């Protein structure tokens, strides 16, 4: 089967269509599990406010503050 026939979809068998559908479904479920698993990491990437409370949504350069930075607060 040529690639253009495959992408057109008219020559797909039911088995091929089911394989493509479930592969895509597994990809979506895997992505959701990864996002849920690392949600704390992704939350720490974007800060809700900086130290002065002025800027919102700024990217953090260091996700884990050092102990000396925590003592100064």
C-alpha positions in Angstrom: 0.0 0.0 0.0 1.4 3.4 -1.0 1.8 6.1 1.6 -0.8 8.4 -0.2 -3.4 5.6 -0.2 -2.6 4.9 3.5 -3.0 8.5 4.4 -6.2 8.9 2.4 -7.8 6.2 4.5 -10.1 4.7 1.9 -8.1 1.5 1.6 -7.7 0.9 5.3 -9.1 -2.3 6.7 -11.0 -2.3 9.9 -8.1 -4.0 11.7 -5.7 -1.2 10.5 -8.1 1.5 11.6 -8.5 -0.1 15.0 -4.8 -0.4 15.5 -4.3 3.3 14.6 -7.2 4.4 16.9 -6.0 2.4 19.9 -2.4 3.5 19.3 -3.5 7.1 19.4 -5.7 6.5 22.4 -2.7 4.9 24.3 -0.6 7.9 23.3 -3.1 10.3 24.8 -3.5 8.2 28.0 0.3 8.0 28.4 0.7 11.7 28.0 -2.0 12.3 30.6 -0.3 10.0 33.1 3.1 11.7 32.5 1.5 15.1 33.0 -0.3 14.0 36.2 2.9 12.3 37.5 5.0 15.4 36.9 2.4 18.0 37.6 4.4 19.4 40.6 7.4 19.9 38.4 5.3 21.7 35.7 3.7 23.9 38.4 7.1 24.9 39.7 8.3 25.9 36.2 5.9 28.9 36.1 5.7 31.0 39.3 2.4 32.6 40.1 4.1 35.7 41.4 7.7 36.8 42.1 9.0 38.0 45.5 7.6 41.5 45.1 4.3 40.2 43.9 4.6 42.4 40.8 5.0 40.0 37.8 2.7 37.1 37.3 3.6 34.0 35.3 7.3 34.6 35.1 9.6 31.7 34.4 11.6 30.5 37.3 15.3 30.1 36.7 15.8 27.8 39.7 12.9 25.5 40.6 14.3 24.6 44.0 15.3 27.5 46.2 18.5 27.1 48.3 18.3 27.1 52.0 20.0 30.4 52.3 17.3 31.9 50.0 14.6 30.5 52.3 16.3 32.0 55.4 16.3 35.5 53.9 12.6 35.5 53.3 
